[in-house]
Amino acid sequence: MADDVNESPADAEQLRAEILRLTAEYHRARSRPSRPFVPGTSRIPYAGRIFDERELQAAVGSSLDFWLTLGPEGHAFEKSFAEVVGARNALMVNSGSSANLLAVSALGSHLLDHPLEPGDEIITVAAGFPTTVAPIVQNGWVPVFVDVDAETANVDASLLEGALSDRTRAVMIAHTLGNPFDLGAVSAFCRDHDLTLIEDCCDALGSTYGGRPVGTFGDLATYSFYPAHHITTGEGGAVATSHPKLKRVVESLRDWGRDCWCPSGHDNTCAKRFEWDWPALAEKRACSGGNGTGAYGALPVGYDHKYVYSHLGYNLKPTDIQAAIGRVQLEKLPAFTEARRRNHAQLAAALEPVTDDWHIVTATPGSDPSWFALLMIQRTPDPERIARLGRALDAKGVGNRRLFGGNLLRQPAFHGVEHRVAGELPNTERIADGGLFLGVYPGLTEEMIAAQAQIFVEEWAAA
Ligand SMILES: Cc1ncc(COP(=O)(O)O)c(C=O)c1O
């Protein structure tokens, strides 16, 4: 069928309402009453999607609209998401990793007064997820690793000064499993040394520091909506920023590198799509000291703005269907956050019997985490015993995970990658050898959490 869809005839509206009603009915029919929970047999996943008929209806409704590419749902999601995270702008993308790639790559844009150059350095940590660090390397910049703090598993801010060099330009760090890093100290460090701060909030949507949402302290913040995360759109993520210029750069990089800012499905919002005098603009910008804009001068006068590319970009957009699901999920965020906090507190209390052997990572002072998971670190790391424990927990249905890459520098992908280590990384090593996390996601009931702790205590003794 071609694109000439009859706008909204009454019968189409009725059919749509009927399809959505049936979608809800289908969801109810499919959601059989759950089987009774049996500790030791039933699964206790560490994460999962939480949804009801409203997400299904959103997905089906958006499919019926058949806009497909990021469109009206996407723009509505971006607007609401920006409000929720306290930023002026949010741009939806197809994953948290894409969000990180865009946020980091933006620092090299010619639109900035002082873009990063090859060999410039970005301070980060090695205990965490690989795609927090990979974009630094992918852009030809050098990651500089500092150790994490043993209590919070977050960057040890007292080590930042020691990591500085005359090439340091930015800090890019994740809030470990929802626990905000010391945003007071890290923000002050960035301010004092004129560094850009990127907060990887992929595991921390809903967390606050000093009563403010994480992500509002840095210049750019990134989020993931992969199913294990605080809200889900399947694949998905976002970049938030309150800086108009950074917003423009991230949008351009996300959308093929285009110079034009028309939303998808719209043309000529600049009202002079075919009237731009590129050589004249280049001359003017070059005179006023504009960065790199002289390069527009090679384009013919009147060249269609829609096809002018000012960055070497990507296409990292999600679909409108994902955004439609995200809008419903976002409304549920406060309840999800409350459940994560409640579950974490219950699980931490129930794990008391193993705390001679395990340190349960604590909230950074001044913060209120929306925990992604409960991270524990063996006081005396014993990787083989952890492996035995992991296997036994799995066999009893208890989902458990390592802190992602552990120490990224020990991962094959990072072999031979140019980097610098400021000091040593003893706590990072402890996490790599002795760190393990358990689930606290909203799908867990009190009974499941109690069983999870009991199985952990028993299997730890036996491992
Ligand atoms: C801290 C952190 N950053 C980035 C990502 C990447 O997100 P995505 O899986 O959506 O690419 C993850 C994934 O779990 C993460 O934990």
The ligand as a Gaussian input file, in Angstrom:
#p B3LYP/6-31G(d) Opt

LIG

0 1
 C       27.029000       1.767000      32.681000
 C       26.527000       1.321000      31.344000
 N       26.743000       2.103000      30.271000
 C       26.293000       1.756000      29.056000
 C       25.601000       0.589000      28.851000
 C       25.137000       0.222000      27.470000
 O       23.749000       0.251000      27.318000
 P       23.064000      -0.548000      26.096000
 O       23.025000      -1.983000      26.500000
 O       21.708000       0.049000      25.981000
 O       23.910000      -0.330000      24.906000
 C       25.362000      -0.266000      29.933000
 C       24.625000      -1.510000      29.711000
 O       24.175000      -2.194000      30.607000
 C       25.837000       0.116000      31.210000
 O       25.645000      -0.674000      32.270000

